[in-house]
Amino acid sequence: MKVLLWILNIISPIVLIAAIGYFAMGDIEDWVLYAGAGSALLGLIIGFTGWAETVPPRWFWVKSSVDLFDSRVFTALSYAFMFFCIPAAVACIIEFL
């Protein structure tokens, strides 16, 4: 699970940029939205179960003003949003190739 979360955190900026590019083109197909909703549900589940893997040990608990929204719910919603963007990113890559 740790490796999956590490890989997802590495590819998430690429996926987000490609998804923004796809949505900016304006020609959004229905299958992208349906696949995005389904994968967002999967991302929500992964976010809730994988949250414990991203919490540092107690002696590293130092909160900054940026970490105010660092909770199990916000982590799950961020993974759900990233998973929602994956089909759009794939569609963007397919259109440009």
C-alpha positions as CSV (number, residue, x, y, z in Angstrom):
1,M,0.0,0.0,0.0
2,K,2.9,2.4,0.8
3,V,4.4,1.9,-2.7
4,L,1.0,2.5,-4.3
5,L,0.5,5.7,-2.4
6,W,4.1,6.8,-3.2
7,I,3.5,6.2,-6.9
8,L,0.2,8.0,-6.9
9,N,1.8,11.0,-5.2
10,I,4.5,11.1,-7.9
11,I,2.1,10.9,-10.9
12,S,-0.6,13.1,-9.5
13,P,0.8,16.4,-10.9
14,I,1.1,14.9,-14.4
15,V,-2.5,13.5,-14.2
16,L,-3.9,16.9,-13.0
17,I,-2.2,18.9,-15.8
18,A,-3.4,16.4,-18.4
19,A,-6.9,16.4,-17.0
20,I,-7.0,20.3,-16.9
21,G,-5.9,20.2,-20.6
22,Y,-8.7,17.8,-21.5
23,F,-11.4,19.8,-19.7
24,A,-10.1,23.0,-21.2
25,M,-10.6,21.7,-24.7
26,G,-14.3,21.6,-24.1
27,D,-15.2,18.4,-26.0
28,I,-15.9,16.3,-22.9
29,E,-17.2,12.8,-23.7
30,D,-19.7,11.1,-21.4
31,W,-17.6,8.0,-20.8
32,V,-14.9,10.2,-19.2
33,L,-17.3,11.5,-16.6
34,Y,-18.8,8.1,-15.8
35,A,-15.4,6.5,-15.6
36,G,-14.2,9.4,-13.5
37,A,-17.1,9.0,-11.1
38,G,-16.4,5.3,-10.7
39,S,-12.7,5.8,-10.2
40,A,-13.4,8.6,-7.7
41,L,-15.3,6.1,-5.6
42,L,-12.2,3.8,-5.7
43,G,-10.0,6.8,-4.8
44,L,-12.2,7.6,-1.8
45,I,-11.8,4.1,-0.5
46,I,-8.1,4.2,-1.0
47,G,-7.9,7.6,0.6
48,F,-9.7,6.4,3.8
49,T,-7.7,3.2,4.1
50,G,-4.3,4.6,3.1
51,W,-4.5,7.6,5.3
52,A,-2.8,5.8,8.2
53,E,0.2,5.0,5.9
54,T,0.9,8.7,5.4
55,V,0.7,9.8,9.0
56,P,4.2,10.3,10.5
57,P,5.2,8.8,13.9
58,R,4.2,10.8,17.0
59,W,7.7,12.3,17.5
60,F,7.4,14.0,14.0
61,W,4.0,15.6,14.7
62,V,4.7,19.2,13.8
63,K,1.7,21.0,12.3
64,S,2.1,24.1,10.2
65,S,-0.5,26.4,8.8
66,V,-0.5,24.4,5.6
67,D,-1.4,21.2,7.5
68,L,-4.6,22.5,8.9
69,F,-6.7,20.5,6.4
70,D,-4.6,17.3,6.9
71,S,-7.2,14.8,8.1
72,R,-8.6,11.5,7.0
73,V,-11.6,13.1,5.2
74,F,-9.5,15.7,3.3
75,T,-7.0,13.0,2.3
76,A,-9.7,10.8,1.0
77,L,-11.3,13.6,-1.0
78,S,-8.0,14.5,-2.5
79,Y,-7.4,11.0,-3.6
80,A,-11.0,10.8,-5.0
81,F,-10.3,14.0,-7.0
82,M,-7.1,12.6,-8.3
83,F,-8.8,9.4,-9.3
84,F,-11.6,11.4,-11.0
85,C,-8.9,13.1,-13.1
86,I,-7.3,9.9,-14.3
87,P,-9.8,9.0,-17.1
88,A,-9.6,12.6,-18.4
89,A,-5.9,12.5,-18.4
90,V,-5.9,9.2,-20.4
91,A,-8.4,10.7,-22.8
92,C,-6.2,13.8,-23.2
93,I,-3.1,11.6,-23.9
94,I,-5.1,9.6,-26.5
95,E,-6.3,12.7,-28.3
96,F,-2.9,14.2,-28.6
97,L,-1.3,10.9,-29.8
